[in-house]
Amino acid sequence: MTDVTVTPADARAGSVSAPVLAVRDLSITFPPSRRGERGLEVLDGLDLAMGDGEFVAVLGPSGCGKSTLLRALGGLLDPRARVTGEIAVPRDASGRRATAWMPQRDGLLPWRRALPNAMVGAIAAGVPRERALPRARRLFDEFGLGGFERAWPHELSGGMRQRLALLRTCLAERPVLLLDEPFGGLDPVTRRRMNAWLASVRLTERAADATALDAEEPAAAGSGVVLVTHDIDEAMMLADRIVVLSDRPGRVVHESRARSGDRYDRDTLLAALDC
Ligand SMILES: Nc1ncnc2c1ncn2[C@@H]1O[C@H](COP(=O)(O)OP(=O)(O)OP(=O)(O)O)[C@@H](O)[C@H]1O
């Protein structure tokens, strides 16, 4: 696999002229678990690109390889996987991937209160405490968690826990956020509320903030969000662009872009999901 930093000259994939992140002809196969079995081909020749400031949703049926794609973007793929094709993600001045990954399960530490739990994201990413702490306090208010800084995780509702997990991801100050079904474990009503909230906090701007904050180590150009989901309404509510994957092995079967004032055509997306 070639893993390179994107430059505008690399722009090729899809309809994005100067992608911040690009995947080209990506195929991923997991090795057989027993002798005599064939390996599991999960992605097959997938192309994907994300423009600067874009929120891209990757929609597809269960098991088509969405999480595998996100892990590959974040450099978190099972090392036994056989990977061909190219993944180009932005990197900071020290060569680290400029991505932060939020898994479906919140992963909050039960023995830490909410604020120290959130700070784990910053500490793990090497963000200085004196910079992360004031930002954390500000984001607690913006994320509707003001006043809960000293709460234990078990004292928070499911929606609050997910917002805290997202806040922790934002504190890592990586300009590309990779979100894996962030509200997948919530009941439908709370999930819808969380989506409305997420649409209102303009997450792509939060990600861009991270680039600005990182100005001493000028990173990677560009920012954005990649969300994987199998919820068509979530994708339509949040994304600037929706990429639909086929059943496994996943490949792109459809792409729709929301232009200002326009809405997505739900029937077209449903038809693509049925392919
Ligand atoms: N480390 C691994 N080793 C072997 N197989 C794996 C590994 N990780 C994932 N798989 C398999 O790859 C396939 C795709 O998994 P993945 O989690 O990427 O799908 P998904 O589209 O995110 O599914 P869902 O929407 O249900 O979360 C599944 O069949 C899964 O069992």
The ligand as a Gaussian input file, in Angstrom:
#p B3LYP/6-31G(d) Opt

LIG

0 1
 N       -9.853000      -7.950000      11.950000
 C      -10.709000      -8.666000      11.202000
 N      -10.448000      -9.938000      10.854000
 C      -11.305000     -10.650000      10.105000
 N      -12.459000     -10.181000       9.631000
 C      -12.790000      -8.909000       9.946000
 C      -11.947000      -8.078000      10.744000
 N      -12.532000      -6.868000      10.881000
 C      -13.692000      -6.934000      10.207000
 N      -13.847000      -8.146000       9.641000
 C      -14.960000      -8.581000       8.807000
 O      -15.071000      -7.663000       7.730000
 C      -16.445000      -7.479000       7.372000
 C      -16.749000      -6.008000       7.348000
 O      -16.714000      -5.518000       8.683000
 P      -16.972000      -3.971000       9.019000
 O      -17.016000      -3.865000      10.494000
 O      -15.991000      -3.147000       8.287000
 O      -18.428000      -3.742000       8.376000
 P      -19.435000      -2.539000       8.559000
 O      -19.933000      -2.178000       7.203000
 O      -18.838000      -1.462000       9.376000
 O      -20.607000      -3.258000       9.385000
 P      -21.668000      -2.674000      10.444000
 O      -22.495000      -1.636000       9.726000
 O      -22.487000      -3.880000      10.803000
 O      -20.908000      -2.103000      11.612000
 C      -17.274000      -8.269000       8.365000
 O      -17.659000      -9.492000       7.763000
 C      -16.306000      -8.513000       9.508000
 O      -16.583000      -9.739000      10.149000

